[in-house]
Amino acid sequence: MFKKIMAALSAFILAGCLYAEAEDLVIDGLGKLSFGEDVQITDGGGSRAETIFKKSGHRKDYGKTDWAAVMYFLTTPPGMDMYPDRAPYPYDSLHLYQIRKSDIRGTYSASVSVVKGTEEAFFHGKRETAARFWERAFHEDATRPHSLFGMPKISIEEYQRMLNGRLDEIKGQKLQAELVSFSPWHAYKNHDGTYRWTQEARVIISDERHLSYPMWVYTNLYRQGSMYYLIIVQGSHTAAEKIGKNLLYAFYGLERSST
């Protein structure tokens, strides 16, 4: 499944010019991310890669695969269930985009996955402690928690051991993931006084053939009314260097939809 997903994602990124382009990424119900003239946004709604992602979320025991374990660790706010065994399935809401930037040295691309849903979609009436944490996590007053479940800061080596331990539990495990850099979930204030939660990582994914894939994953979680919006950026380490600041400014300056 890892190779199938990566192949579809790569094909989507390479074929980005076949889709409609814009300078802004408009997320229905949340708002607009603006990038400026040097960045192009491609709408990949209905693409093959988007369809594969959605179907994966319905596969029985998909959440128990090594690829799902890696992506859960890198992209999913703790306590949320992205691969439940019953509807509603969060990935049914998936909308896929591509972000692309060019300079004299080349063109740099990354995929942007937007998944949205209510508390029911992400928690399924379970994990009450996590649901209440994320409900408070976007407050703009003193009731907002300042750390993830009150956990102390730990080192990247400790996070690596956590990830290794999770992968070791997977039957038929074929993937390994090495954290090159890791900035765990943390709340950041936006220009309008609201908050978003962000996690960012650079990893090296290795498969059973000992082939390695450098990957950058940059995830932002917003809340608008009763809806959560999880925005996952995936690209290369080079894309992180070339596009990372554009994304940072766009996420900070999100122009929210009127409610």
N, C-alpha and C positions, 0 to 999 in steps of 0.2 A: 504493500500500500504506500509506503514511503516513496518508492521510486515512481509509482504511478502519479502521486500527487505532485512531486517535484517536476516530473516531466510535463504535466499539464500546466503547472504554474509557469514554468520556463517558456512553454509555447505561448502562453497568454502574454507574458511580458514582451517576448520577441515580436509578437503580432499586434502590439498595442496600437500601431498606427492605423490599423484597419477599423478602429472604433472611433466614435465621436470624441473630440478633444475639447478641453476647456482649461482655464487658469484657476478656477475655483472648484472645490469639492463640496457639493451640497448634499447634506445628509438629511433625508426626510425626517422631520420631527425634532431634529436637534439644531441644525444651523449650517453655517457656511464656513469652510476653511479656505482662506485666501492665500495664494502663493506668489502671485506676480508673474511677469512676462517670461522669466527664464525657466519656469516649471510648467509642464503640461500634465493634465489629468485626463486619463482615459477611462470611460465608463465601461466596465466589463460585465454588466448585467446580462445574464443569459449565455455567458461564455461556457465552454466545455469545462474549464477549471472550476468555475463556480458550481456547475452541476455536480462535479465529482465531490467537492467539499460537502455539498448538501446531502448527497446520497451516503457519504461516509458516516454522517451523524446518525443515520438510521440503521446502520449495520449492527447486528447483535454482537455484543462484547467488543465493539470497536474501541470503547474507552479503556479496554484492557490491553491494547497493543502497545508496542514500544514507542511508535511514532506519536500516538495519542498521549502517552506518558510524558514525552519530551515537550510536546506543545502545551500540555496542561501546566507543566512546571514553568514554562517560559511566558505563557500568555494569559492564563486564567486567574482572576482574582480568587484568593483562597476561599473555599466554601462554596463557590459556584460550581454547578454541574453542567459542563458543556456537552456531555454525551450521555444523557439519561436513557433509561430503558423504556420510557414511555413518553408520549406527547404531553406537553408541547416540547419540540426539539429546538433549542436555540438557533442551530445552524439553518433552520428553514427560513430564517429572516436574512440570511447572508446576502450582502451586496458587495461585489468585488470591483475594485478600481486598480488602475496602475498610475504611479507617479513617475515622471521621467524628466531628467535634466541633462542638458548637453553643454559641453565646453569644447575648447580646441583639442582636447585630448581624447574625447569620446562622449558616449551617452551612457547615463547611469539610471537604472530603473529599480523599482521596488513595487510589490503588490500591497494593496491596502484593503483589508477585509473589515467590513462593518457588520457587526452582529448586534441586534437590539431585542429587548424583551422586558417584560414585567418581572417582578419578584417571583411569580409563579413559574415563569419560563426558566429562570436561572436557578431556583432553589427547590421547586416542586413540593413546596410545603414542608420540606425537611430542613435540616441544618439551621435550626432556629437561631442559634447564637451568631452564626455568620450572617444570616439575613438581617438581624438587628444591627450588627456592626456596620454593614454597608448602607443601611438605612440612615445611620447617623453620620457616615463618613463624608457627606457632602454639605453638612451644616456649615453656615457661615458665622457661627458664634462659638462660644467656649465649649459647647457640647460636642464639637467635632473632635474625634480621636486624632492624636498626632502621630501615632505609630500603629503598625499593623497588629491588631489584637493585643497591643501592649507588649509585643515581643521586643527583646533587646536586639541591638544590631549584632550581626554575626559576620564572620569573614567569608570570602568567596570560597575558601577551602571547605568550610562547613556546608555551604550551599551545594558544592560539588559532591560531597559525601551524601547529602540528601537525595540529589538526583541519581547518583549511582545506586543507592539503596533501592530507589523506586524501580529503576530499570532491572536490577537483579531479581526483582519479584516477578518479572514478566516471563511467562512461558514462551519459549521459542524466540527469546530476545536476539535481535540481530544488529541493533544500533547501539552506538556509543556516542555520548555527547560530552565534549570538553568545554567548560566555561572559560572563555578568554577574558571577558569582563562581564560584570553583573551588577546592576543597580536595582535593588528590589523595590517592591511597591512602596510608593511614598506620595503624599498629597502635595500638590502644587497649586498656587493661587493663580487664577487667570486674570486677564486685564479688566474684566468686568466685576471682579470680586468673588466670583464663584470658584469652585475647586474641581480639579480632576485628579485622578490617581494614575500614576505612571510606573511602568517597569521597563527596563531596557537591558538587553543582553547581546553579547557577541559570542557565538559558539562555533565549534568545529564538529560537524556530524560525520561519523564514520559508519559505513555499512559492513556487511559480512565479507565483502570483497576487498576491504581495507581502502576503499575509495573515500575521500574526504570532501566535505562540502562546507565552506565557510558561510555562516549565516548570521545575519543581524536581525533581531526581533525587537520591535519598539511598540509597546502596547499602552494605550490610554483608555481609561474608563471615565465616562461622564454619566451624570444623571440629569434627566429633564422631566420634571413632574414625577410620574410613577414609573418611568421607563429608564432602563439602563442602556447605555450605548458603549459597546466594546469595540475599539478600533485597533486592529493589529496590522503593523507594517512588517513586511518580510523582504529582505534583500541581502546583498553581499556586504562584506566589511567595507569595500570601496564605496558602495552606495551610501553607507552610513556616514562616511566622511564627506561625500558630495551633497547629500540631500538632508542629512540629519538636522542642520540648523534651520533649513526651510520649514521642516515639519515642526520643530520646536516652536518657532514663531507663529506658525499657523494654529497649532493646538492652543497656545497661550492666547491668541487673539480671536478665537472662535466667536463668530457673530451668531448668537443664538436666535432660533426662531421665536417669534412672539407666541406666548401661551395664553 
